[in-house]
Amino acid sequence: MTPKELVEGYYTNMFEPDGIMPYLHPACVIHWNSTRGFIELTPTELNALIQQLRGTFATSRLEITHIIAEDNQVAVRYAHNIISPDTFEESTFAYSMAIWEIQDGKMYRGYIMSHLDK
């Protein structure tokens, strides 16, 4: 699997029950600058956050608008769209940009910037 295919698989399967864990290196660290500030996450912490999001919204869907790969690095830009359980209307929850470093066929370092739309 190429680095680009790995990252595409990660985002495609993010909200599935088996989720992200097969894509992430055991020593992965995610550095995330968001609207709410900076956090650093392990794969387990990120997986718990995603599982929490799965329970909050009726549906979550990521729409990748750009993905560029060079050697062992992949940059991806995407929108996180949700369907609210109250209104059942789809809206954009957040916009994000990430750069991933791939090592040993897994996502080893993630640098994410996101902006909540709400």
C-alpha positions in Angstrom: 0.0 0.0 0.0 1.4 3.4 -0.9 1.5 6.2 1.7 -1.3 8.0 -0.1 -3.5 4.8 -0.2 -2.8 4.3 3.6 -4.0 7.9 4.4 -7.0 7.6 2.2 -7.9 4.3 3.9 -7.6 5.9 7.3 -10.0 8.7 6.5 -12.4 6.4 4.6 -12.7 4.1 7.6 -12.4 6.6 10.4 -16.0 6.2 11.6 -16.2 2.4 11.1 -16.2 0.1 14.2 -12.6 -1.1 13.6 -11.7 2.5 12.8 -8.3 4.0 12.7 -6.1 1.6 14.7 -5.0 -0.6 11.8 -3.5 2.5 10.1 -1.6 4.0 13.0 2.0 3.1 14.0 2.1 1.9 17.7 4.4 4.8 18.5 2.2 7.4 16.6 1.8 10.8 18.1 -0.8 13.3 16.8 -0.1 17.0 17.2 -3.4 18.8 16.8 -4.0 22.6 16.7 -7.7 23.2 16.7 -10.1 26.0 17.3 -10.1 25.0 21.0 -6.3 24.9 21.3 -3.4 22.5 21.1 -3.6 18.8 22.1 -1.2 15.9 21.7 -2.8 12.5 21.3 -1.9 8.8 21.2 -3.7 6.5 18.8 -5.8 5.2 21.8 -6.8 8.7 22.8 -7.7 9.7 19.2 -9.7 6.5 18.8 -11.7 7.3 22.0 -12.4 10.8 20.7 -13.6 9.4 17.3 -15.8 6.9 19.1 -17.3 9.7 21.2 -18.1 11.6 17.9 -19.8 8.5 16.5 -22.2 8.6 19.4 -22.9 12.3 19.2 -24.0 12.6 15.6 -26.5 10.5 13.5 -23.9 10.3 10.8 -20.3 11.6 10.2 -18.7 11.8 6.8 -15.3 13.1 5.7 -15.1 14.8 2.3 -11.4 14.9 1.1 -10.9 17.8 -1.2 -7.1 17.5 -1.6 -4.5 14.8 -1.0 -0.9 15.1 -2.0 1.9 12.6 -1.4 5.6 13.0 -1.6 8.0 10.2 -0.5 6.9 9.3 3.1 4.7 12.3 3.7 1.0 12.9 2.8 -0.9 16.1 3.1 -4.7 16.0 3.1 -7.4 18.6 3.3 -11.0 17.6 4.2 -14.3 18.7 5.6 -16.1 16.8 8.4 -19.8 16.7 7.6 -22.4 15.6 10.1 -26.1 14.9 10.3 -27.5 16.1 13.5 -29.7 13.6 15.4 -32.1 16.5 16.2 -32.7 18.0 12.7 -31.4 15.2 10.5 -29.8 17.9 8.3 -26.3 17.6 7.0 -23.9 20.4 7.7 -20.1 21.0 7.9 -18.9 20.6 11.4 -15.2 21.4 10.8 -12.5 22.0 8.2 -9.1 20.3 8.6 -5.7 20.0 7.1 -3.2 17.3 8.1 0.3 16.3 7.2 1.2 12.7 8.0 4.6 11.1 8.2 4.6 7.4 7.2 7.0 4.9 8.8 7.1 1.1 8.5 3.9 1.2 6.4 1.9 3.0 9.1 1.0 6.6 10.0 3.7 7.6 12.4 3.3 11.4 13.0 0.3 13.5 12.4 0.2 17.3 12.3 -3.4 18.5 12.2 -5.0 21.9 12.0 -8.7 22.2 12.2 -11.3 24.9 12.5 -14.8 24.3 13.9 -17.5 25.7 11.6 -20.0 26.1 14.4 
